[in-house]
């Protein structure tokens, strides 16, 4: 159907592809089958050869499949913002997607969640306005405020702590650990002006905030929770 340009819709889905996709997702999640849907769909597209128009087809099918998860979570009472925060990362596996959603759900119940979601949104906006590319490394020699050192140290410790968690997909534990960053993050923004006049200091602060944002993006884009 997708290959011949006949996309199913809410009012026109003669082959019940929406229901079928939901069924597949439910099986993958409930049976804990860690299938890479991106690779699977792309492989399937290649098997049709010249019978279909392959340009953008895999992406269309994948969007259709993962859009079904939105309806599933809404039925379960999961806020759409939670779904979108995970969808932003485009996980390839339905099981991985669900594990991240459950972790974000748990994170939202933490007392630090709302403040950290707001901070992530603020950081995301700042980084989007940065001139040129953002450095991959942070240079402590450019720090001129004690709160910069404190946040940098806290980020390093958090990074070291969550790396093994991420490897094991312990997303709830990872977000719980990252929630501990609230205090040094709040102190940083209260005492530090990110857009400093000195170009090196300013660029270094952007690099520091990029590190902070990257830690949370290991699980979901929680800036979308605000």
MIGU-84300 format. One record per residue (C-alpha): residue in one letter; residue number from 1; x, y, z. Coordinates in pm, whole numbers. Layout:
residues N
<site rest="A" nr="NUM" X="X" Y="Y" Z="Z"/>
...
//
This chain:
residues 226
<site rest="X" nr="1" X="0" Y="0" Z="0"/>
<site rest="X" nr="2" X="274" Y="244" Z="93"/>
<site rest="X" nr="3" X="479" Y="142" Z="-210"/>
<site rest="X" nr="4" X="203" Y="245" Z="-450"/>
<site rest="X" nr="5" X="123" Y="568" Z="-271"/>
<site rest="X" nr="6" X="-198" Y="454" Z="-99"/>
<site rest="X" nr="7" X="-132" Y="554" Z="260"/>
<site rest="X" nr="8" X="-387" Y="439" Z="519"/>
<site rest="X" nr="9" X="-573" Y="707" Z="712"/>
<site rest="X" nr="10" X="-816" Y="715" Z="1001"/>
<site rest="X" nr="11" X="-1110" Y="712" Z="761"/>
<site rest="X" nr="12" X="-962" Y="490" Z="493"/>
<site rest="X" nr="13" X="-770" Y="183" Z="601"/>
<site rest="X" nr="14" X="-926" Y="-112" Z="412"/>
<site rest="X" nr="15" X="-656" Y="-358" Z="515"/>
<site rest="X" nr="16" X="-656" Y="-251" Z="881"/>
<site rest="X" nr="17" X="-287" Y="-165" Z="870"/>
<site rest="X" nr="18" X="-317" Y="64" Z="1169"/>
<site rest="X" nr="19" X="-452" Y="-219" Z="1382"/>
<site rest="X" nr="20" X="-191" Y="-458" Z="1244"/>
<site rest="X" nr="21" X="91" Y="-216" Z="1328"/>
<site rest="X" nr="22" X="-41" Y="-177" Z="1682"/>
<site rest="X" nr="23" X="-55" Y="-554" Z="1716"/>
<site rest="X" nr="24" X="305" Y="-591" Z="1604"/>
<site rest="X" nr="25" X="419" Y="-322" Z="1846"/>
<site rest="X" nr="26" X="229" Y="-481" Z="2133"/>
<site rest="X" nr="27" X="391" Y="-819" Z="2068"/>
<site rest="X" nr="28" X="740" Y="-669" Z="2043"/>
<site rest="X" nr="29" X="697" Y="-478" Z="2369"/>
<site rest="X" nr="30" X="512" Y="-738" Z="2576"/>
<site rest="X" nr="31" X="733" Y="-1027" Z="2462"/>
<site rest="X" nr="32" X="1044" Y="-808" Z="2504"/>
<site rest="X" nr="33" X="1159" Y="-867" Z="2147"/>
<site rest="X" nr="34" X="1433" Y="-615" Z="2069"/>
<site rest="X" nr="35" X="1382" Y="-596" Z="1693"/>
<site rest="X" nr="36" X="1548" Y="-313" Z="1502"/>
<site rest="X" nr="37" X="1253" Y="-186" Z="1300"/>
<site rest="X" nr="38" X="1464" Y="55" Z="1096"/>
<site rest="X" nr="39" X="1682" Y="-223" Z="958"/>
<site rest="X" nr="40" X="1381" Y="-453" Z="915"/>
<site rest="X" nr="41" X="1173" Y="-205" Z="718"/>
<site rest="X" nr="42" X="1465" Y="-96" Z="500"/>
<site rest="X" nr="43" X="1540" Y="-460" Z="419"/>
<site rest="X" nr="44" X="1174" Y="-523" Z="335"/>
<site rest="X" nr="45" X="1169" Y="-229" Z="94"/>
<site rest="X" nr="46" X="1466" Y="-368" Z="-100"/>
<site rest="X" nr="47" X="1281" Y="-696" Z="-157"/>
<site rest="X" nr="48" X="1018" Y="-534" Z="-379"/>
<site rest="X" nr="49" X="1268" Y="-407" Z="-633"/>
<site rest="X" nr="50" X="1120" Y="-209" Z="-922"/>
<site rest="X" nr="51" X="762" Y="-290" Z="-821"/>
<site rest="X" nr="52" X="753" Y="11" Z="-590"/>
<site rest="X" nr="53" X="893" Y="363" Z="-560"/>
<site rest="X" nr="54" X="1154" Y="326" Z="-285"/>
<site rest="X" nr="55" X="1243" Y="694" Z="-234"/>
<site rest="X" nr="56" X="1143" Y="787" Z="120"/>
<site rest="X" nr="57" X="931" Y="474" Z="153"/>
<site rest="X" nr="58" X="1110" Y="326" Z="455"/>
<site rest="X" nr="59" X="1079" Y="657" Z="641"/>
<site rest="X" nr="60" X="706" Y="671" Z="562"/>
<site rest="X" nr="61" X="648" Y="321" Z="693"/>
<site rest="X" nr="62" X="854" Y="383" Z="1007"/>
<site rest="X" nr="63" X="669" Y="707" Z="1081"/>
<site rest="X" nr="64" X="340" Y="521" Z="1040"/>
<site rest="X" nr="65" X="450" Y="245" Z="1277"/>
<site rest="X" nr="66" X="587" Y="469" Z="1551"/>
<site rest="X" nr="67" X="288" Y="703" Z="1523"/>
<site rest="X" nr="68" X="78" Y="408" Z="1639"/>
<site rest="X" nr="69" X="266" Y="413" Z="1968"/>
<site rest="X" nr="70" X="128" Y="760" Z="2035"/>
<site rest="X" nr="71" X="-226" Y="621" Z="2033"/>
<site rest="X" nr="72" X="-122" Y="328" Z="2249"/>
<site rest="X" nr="73" X="29" Y="551" Z="2515"/>
<site rest="X" nr="74" X="-262" Y="793" Z="2509"/>
<site rest="X" nr="75" X="-494" Y="499" Z="2579"/>
<site rest="X" nr="76" X="-271" Y="409" Z="2874"/>
<site rest="X" nr="77" X="-291" Y="763" Z="3012"/>
<site rest="X" nr="78" X="63" Y="862" Z="2916"/>
<site rest="X" nr="79" X="97" Y="1232" Z="2842"/>
<site rest="X" nr="80" X="173" Y="1301" Z="2476"/>
<site rest="X" nr="81" X="472" Y="1511" Z="2586"/>
<site rest="X" nr="82" X="634" Y="1196" Z="2723"/>
<site rest="X" nr="83" X="584" Y="1019" Z="2390"/>
<site rest="X" nr="84" X="724" Y="1316" Z="2198"/>
<site rest="X" nr="85" X="1028" Y="1342" Z="2425"/>
<site rest="X" nr="86" X="1124" Y="988" Z="2327"/>
<site rest="X" nr="87" X="1015" Y="1012" Z="1966"/>
<site rest="X" nr="88" X="1256" Y="1303" Z="1924"/>
<site rest="X" nr="89" X="1543" Y="1055" Z="1959"/>
<site rest="X" nr="90" X="1397" Y="814" Z="1700"/>
<site rest="X" nr="91" X="1471" Y="483" Z="1875"/>
<site rest="X" nr="92" X="1489" Y="196" Z="1627"/>
<site rest="X" nr="93" X="1329" Y="-63" Z="1855"/>
<site rest="X" nr="94" X="974" Y="-60" Z="1992"/>
<site rest="X" nr="95" X="1101" Y="-224" Z="2310"/>
<site rest="X" nr="96" X="1369" Y="41" Z="2356"/>
<site rest="X" nr="97" X="1111" Y="310" Z="2286"/>
<site rest="X" nr="98" X="883" Y="173" Z="2556"/>
<site rest="X" nr="99" X="1164" Y="143" Z="2810"/>
<site rest="X" nr="100" X="1247" Y="509" Z="2757"/>
<site rest="X" nr="101" X="881" Y="611" Z="2789"/>
<site rest="X" nr="102" X="848" Y="425" Z="3119"/>
<site rest="X" nr="103" X="1166" Y="593" Z="3245"/>
<site rest="X" nr="104" X="1041" Y="940" Z="3154"/>
<site rest="X" nr="105" X="709" Y="863" Z="3322"/>
<site rest="X" nr="106" X="896" Y="779" Z="3642"/>
<site rest="X" nr="107" X="1119" Y="1086" Z="3605"/>
<site rest="X" nr="108" X="819" Y="1319" Z="3589"/>
<site rest="X" nr="109" X="722" Y="1214" Z="3940"/>
<site rest="X" nr="110" X="1054" Y="1334" Z="4084"/>
<site rest="X" nr="111" X="1055" Y="1673" Z="4260"/>
<site rest="X" nr="112" X="1340" Y="1793" Z="4036"/>
<site rest="X" nr="113" X="1166" Y="1699" Z="3709"/>
<site rest="X" nr="114" X="981" Y="2021" Z="3626"/>
<site rest="X" nr="115" X="1282" Y="2243" Z="3696"/>
<site rest="X" nr="116" X="1518" Y="2024" Z="3495"/>
<site rest="X" nr="117" X="1274" Y="2009" Z="3204"/>
<site rest="X" nr="118" X="1263" Y="2389" Z="3206"/>
<site rest="X" nr="119" X="1642" Y="2409" Z="3224"/>
<site rest="X" nr="120" X="1677" Y="2171" Z="2930"/>
<site rest="X" nr="121" X="1439" Y="2387" Z="2729"/>
<site rest="X" nr="122" X="1641" Y="2695" Z="2819"/>
<site rest="X" nr="123" X="1967" Y="2523" Z="2728"/>
<site rest="X" nr="124" X="1821" Y="2396" Z="2401"/>
<site rest="X" nr="125" X="1718" Y="2749" Z="2307"/>
<site rest="X" nr="126" X="2059" Y="2888" Z="2399"/>
<site rest="X" nr="127" X="2245" Y="2625" Z="2199"/>
<site rest="X" nr="128" X="2023" Y="2679" Z="1895"/>
<site rest="X" nr="129" X="2131" Y="3043" Z="1889"/>
<site rest="X" nr="130" X="2502" Y="2975" Z="1928"/>
<site rest="X" nr="131" X="2720" Y="3120" Z="1655"/>
<site rest="X" nr="132" X="2922" Y="2860" Z="1469"/>
<site rest="X" nr="133" X="2985" Y="2507" Z="1590"/>
<site rest="X" nr="134" X="2992" Y="2422" Z="1960"/>
<site rest="X" nr="135" X="3316" Y="2275" Z="2092"/>
<site rest="X" nr="136" X="3312" Y="1909" Z="2189"/>
<site rest="X" nr="137" X="3542" Y="1961" Z="2485"/>
<site rest="X" nr="138" X="3517" Y="2189" Z="2788"/>
<site rest="X" nr="139" X="3827" Y="2388" Z="2888"/>
<site rest="X" nr="140" X="3832" Y="2456" Z="3265"/>
<site rest="X" nr="141" X="4102" Y="2719" Z="3211"/>
<site rest="X" nr="142" X="3831" Y="2951" Z="3081"/>
<site rest="X" nr="143" X="3614" Y="2923" Z="3393"/>
<site rest="X" nr="144" X="3594" Y="3243" Z="3596"/>
<site rest="X" nr="145" X="3318" Y="3148" Z="3838"/>
<site rest="X" nr="146" X="3313" Y="2883" Z="4110"/>
<site rest="X" nr="147" X="2971" Y="2765" Z="3991"/>
<site rest="X" nr="148" X="3119" Y="2675" Z="3653"/>
<site rest="X" nr="149" X="3368" Y="2445" Z="3823"/>
<site rest="X" nr="150" X="3092" Y="2296" Z="4036"/>
<site rest="X" nr="151" X="2866" Y="2224" Z="3740"/>
<site rest="X" nr="152" X="3153" Y="2084" Z="3534"/>
<site rest="X" nr="153" X="3250" Y="1850" Z="3818"/>
<site rest="X" nr="154" X="2888" Y="1742" Z="3866"/>
<site rest="X" nr="155" X="2849" Y="1672" Z="3494"/>
<site rest="X" nr="156" X="3167" Y="1463" Z="3486"/>
<site rest="X" nr="157" X="3053" Y="1258" Z="3785"/>
<site rest="X" nr="158" X="2706" Y="1211" Z="3637"/>
<site rest="X" nr="159" X="2850" Y="1111" Z="3300"/>
<site rest="X" nr="160" X="3071" Y="850" Z="3466"/>
<site rest="X" nr="161" X="2774" Y="718" Z="3664"/>
<site rest="X" nr="162" X="2519" Y="694" Z="3381"/>
<site rest="X" nr="163" X="2741" Y="545" Z="3110"/>
<site rest="X" nr="164" X="2710" Y="187" Z="3240"/>
<site rest="X" nr="165" X="2339" Y="246" Z="3305"/>
<site rest="X" nr="166" X="2285" Y="356" Z="2946"/>
<site rest="X" nr="167" X="2471" Y="51" Z="2818"/>
<site rest="X" nr="168" X="2225" Y="-168" Z="3008"/>
<site rest="X" nr="169" X="1926" Y="51" Z="2914"/>
<site rest="X" nr="170" X="1866" Y="135" Z="3277"/>
<site rest="X" nr="171" X="1694" Y="455" Z="3175"/>
<site rest="X" nr="172" X="1497" Y="512" Z="3495"/>
<site rest="X" nr="173" X="1812" Y="482" Z="3703"/>
<site rest="X" nr="174" X="1994" Y="711" Z="3462"/>
<site rest="X" nr="175" X="1734" Y="987" Z="3486"/>
<site rest="X" nr="176" X="1717" Y="950" Z="3864"/>
<site rest="X" nr="177" X="2094" Y="1006" Z="3877"/>
<site rest="X" nr="178" X="2074" Y="1303" Z="3641"/>
<site rest="X" nr="179" X="1804" Y="1457" Z="3860"/>
<site rest="X" nr="180" X="2081" Y="1515" Z="4114"/>
<site rest="X" nr="181" X="2220" Y="1782" Z="3881"/>
<site rest="X" nr="182" X="1943" Y="2025" Z="3966"/>
<site rest="X" nr="183" X="2129" Y="2203" Z="4247"/>
<site rest="X" nr="184" X="2454" Y="2276" Z="4057"/>
<site rest="X" nr="185" X="2252" Y="2366" Z="3747"/>
<site rest="X" nr="186" X="2038" Y="2615" Z="3937"/>
<site rest="X" nr="187" X="2347" Y="2764" Z="4102"/>
<site rest="X" nr="188" X="2515" Y="2801" Z="3762"/>
<site rest="X" nr="189" X="2229" Y="2993" Z="3605"/>
<site rest="X" nr="190" X="2188" Y="3213" Z="3911"/>
<site rest="X" nr="191" X="2553" Y="3320" Z="3910"/>
<site rest="X" nr="192" X="2675" Y="3291" Z="3551"/>
<site rest="X" nr="193" X="2591" Y="3491" Z="3240"/>
<site rest="X" nr="194" X="2625" Y="3243" Z="2955"/>
<site rest="X" nr="195" X="2670" Y="3504" Z="2682"/>
<site rest="X" nr="196" X="2988" Y="3653" Z="2826"/>
<site rest="X" nr="197" X="3171" Y="3926" Z="2636"/>
<site rest="X" nr="198" X="3491" Y="3721" Z="2614"/>
<site rest="X" nr="199" X="3451" Y="3490" Z="2314"/>
<site rest="X" nr="200" X="3652" Y="3206" Z="2468"/>
<site rest="X" nr="201" X="3459" Y="3216" Z="2794"/>
<site rest="X" nr="202" X="3128" Y="3230" Z="2607"/>
<site rest="X" nr="203" X="3218" Y="2940" Z="2377"/>
<site rest="X" nr="204" X="3333" Y="2734" Z="2673"/>
<site rest="X" nr="205" X="3005" Y="2791" Z="2854"/>
<site rest="X" nr="206" X="2817" Y="2673" Z="2549"/>
<site rest="X" nr="207" X="3034" Y="2361" Z="2543"/>
<site rest="X" nr="208" X="2955" Y="2300" Z="2910"/>
<site rest="X" nr="209" X="2581" Y="2333" Z="2852"/>
<site rest="X" nr="210" X="2605" Y="2107" Z="2548"/>
<site rest="X" nr="211" X="2759" Y="1840" Z="2771"/>
<site rest="X" nr="212" X="2472" Y="1885" Z="3015"/>
<site rest="X" nr="213" X="2209" Y="1854" Z="2744"/>
<site rest="X" nr="214" X="2381" Y="1553" Z="2594"/>
<site rest="X" nr="215" X="2349" Y="1362" Z="2920"/>
<site rest="X" nr="216" X="1971" Y="1394" Z="2921"/>
<site rest="X" nr="217" X="1945" Y="1323" Z="2549"/>
<site rest="X" nr="218" X="2088" Y="982" Z="2625"/>
<site rest="X" nr="219" X="1736" Y="894" Z="2738"/>
<site rest="X" nr="220" X="1491" Y="1149" Z="2600"/>
<site rest="X" nr="221" X="1449" Y="1514" Z="2510"/>
<site rest="X" nr="222" X="1301" Y="1625" Z="2840"/>
<site rest="X" nr="223" X="1292" Y="1986" Z="2722"/>
<site rest="X" nr="224" X="964" Y="1881" Z="2559"/>
<site rest="X" nr="225" X="807" Y="1801" Z="2896"/>
<site rest="X" nr="226" X="764" Y="2164" Z="2996"/>
//
